């Protein structure tokens, strides 16, 4: 990251790593930065941001990110499942 700080993919990977290490705040910062650089055209990054927001307990915001990712890339089974699961939970 120090050598190539503007590499969008590195920020995306760091965001995913931060989710796995239970640091949703750090992940949100990295993933939002990557999405801004990609002009919000990365369904995988939207989905990962949904995971970070869900981990933080921001369920409505997470659902919105999952929905954005799912609509952009309908074949993403993992993101679709996350969207459907959270949507079902929030309807209860």
C-alpha positions in Angstrom: 0.0 0.0 0.0 2.9 2.4 0.7 4.4 1.7 -2.7 1.2 2.0 -4.7 -1.3 3.9 -2.5 -3.8 4.7 -5.3 -4.3 1.1 -6.3 -8.0 0.6 -6.0 -7.8 -3.2 -5.9 -5.4 -3.1 -2.9 -8.0 -1.0 -1.0 -10.7 -3.5 -2.0 -8.5 -6.4 -0.7 -7.7 -4.5 2.5 -11.4 -3.9 3.0 -12.1 -7.6 2.7 -9.3 -8.5 5.1 -10.7 -6.0 7.6 -14.1 -7.6 7.5 -12.5 -11.0 8.2 -10.6 -9.5 11.2 -13.8 -8.0 12.5 -12.9 -4.3 11.8 -16.1 -3.1 10.0 -15.2 0.6 10.5 -11.8 0.2 8.8 -13.4 -2.0 6.1 -16.1 0.6 5.4 -13.5 3.3 4.9 -11.4 1.2 2.4 -14.4 -0.1 0.5 -16.1 3.3 0.2 -12.8 4.7 -1.1 -12.6 2.0 -3.7 -16.2 2.5 -4.8 -15.7 6.2 -5.2 -12.7 5.6 -7.4 -14.6 2.9 -9.4 -17.5 5.4 -9.7 -19.7 2.8 -7.8 -19.4 0.3 -10.7 -18.2 -2.7 -8.7 -20.9 -5.1 -7.6 -18.3 -7.1 -5.6 -17.2 -4.1 -3.7 -20.8 -3.1 -3.0 -21.5 -6.5 -1.7 -18.4 -6.4 0.5 -19.5 -3.0 1.8 -22.8 -4.6 2.6 -21.1 -7.2 4.7 -19.1 -4.6 6.6 -22.2 -2.5 7.3 -24.1 -5.7 8.4 -21.1 -6.6 10.7 -21.4 -3.1 12.2 -25.1 -3.5 12.8 -26.2 -1.0 10.1 -28.7 -3.4 8.6 -30.7 -1.0 6.4 -27.6 0.4 4.9 -26.2 -3.1 4.4 -29.4 -4.1 2.6 -29.1 -1.2 0.3 -25.5 -2.1 -0.6 -26.5 -5.8 -1.2 -29.4 -4.6 -3.4 -27.1 -2.4 -5.5 -24.7 -5.2 -6.0 -27.4 -7.8 -6.7 -29.1 -5.6 -9.3 -25.8 -4.9 -11.0 -24.7 -8.5 -11.2 -27.6 -10.9 -11.0 -25.4 -14.0 -11.2 -23.6 -13.3 -7.9 -25.2 -16.0 -5.8 -23.4 -15.1 -2.6 -24.6 -11.5 -2.7 -28.1 -12.5 -3.7 -28.3 -14.9 -0.8 -27.0 -12.2 1.6 -29.6 -9.7 0.2 -32.5 -12.2 0.5 -31.5 -13.3 4.0 -31.2 -9.8 5.4 -34.3 -8.7 3.6 -36.2 -11.5 5.1 -34.9 -10.7 8.6 -35.8 -7.0 8.4 -39.4 -7.8 7.2 -40.1 -9.7 10.5 
